[in-house]
Amino acid sequence: NLGMCLIFTFIQLGAFTQQQKSLTSLFYRTKYLQQLWNTVVLVALVLSTGVIVHARWQYQDNQKKQVETGRKSYLKQDILKRLSALKTRIYRQPKVRCDPTQTQPVEMDSCAVCLEQYNNNQCLRVLPCLHEFHRDCVDPWLLLQQTCPLCKRSVLGEKDRDIVIC
């Protein structure tokens, strides 16, 4: 009977040791899963924070671009309005008189932007400095520079000399 008791005790000890190993294994597995979960949550938190920060930067950048575009559009409209107020005239070729004593050929007027001669009935833009150009040649220049292509004088007045539209 004593032998049976010892065998039974060893079996119980073995079962206890097996249970202990099983519990220890379960504990470590649970700990590992908890650490894995914590890592996943941390990575998700970092990624979502990065996405939110990036979205905010993009939104602010878009807002700045919209404000800048609106400002440029307003300035461009203002410049177009002021340019349209500049004088224009229709070109008429001067009558050439035959003078036998004149040795110099008659000088023809030409546009300093495109270098082509003026023809009758072409529309010329007359700038405040009294330089004249084809209106179609000089207006795109004036939208960007607001100065005479020849003498660089401001065509919009002194207070607007530093306006630049890119």
Residue, then its C-alpha position, 0 to 999 in steps of 0.5 A: n500500500l505504501g508503494m501505491c501511495l508513493i506512486f500516486t504521490f509521484i503521479q500527483l507531483g508530476a501532474f503538479t509539475q506539468q500544471q506548473k509548466s503549463l501555467t508558466s508557459l501560459f504566463y509567458r505566452t500571455k506576456y508575449l501577446q501583451q507586449l506584441w499588442n502594446t507594440v502594435v498599439l504604439v506603432a498605430l499611434v505613431l502612424s496615425t499621429g504622423v498622418i494627422v500632422h501631415a494632413r494638417w501641414q497640407y491643409q495649411d499649405n493649401q490655405k497659404k497657396q489659396v491666399e497667395t493666388g487670390r492676392k496675385s489675382y487681385l494684383k493682376q486685375d488691378i494692373l490690367k485695369r491700370l494698363s487699360a487706362l494707358k493711352t493708345r493710338i492708331y499708327r499713321q505712317p508720316k507722309v514722306r516729302c521728296d527732298p532732293t537735298q536730303t542724303q539720309p534715308v527716312e527712318m522708319d518707326s519700329c517696335a523695340v519689343c518685336l523689332e518690326q516696323y509699325n504699319n498703318n492702322q496698328c494699335l500702339r501703346v503710349l507709355p507715360c515716358l512717351h515711348e510707343f510699342h505695339r500694344d500686343c507686344v508690350d502689354p504682356w511685358l507690362l503685366l510682368q514688369q510694369t516698366c518701360p522696356l526701353c528706359k525702365r521707368s515705372v508705368l504705374g507710378e512711383k508707389d507701385r514700382d515694387i509690385v511683382i507678379c510671378 
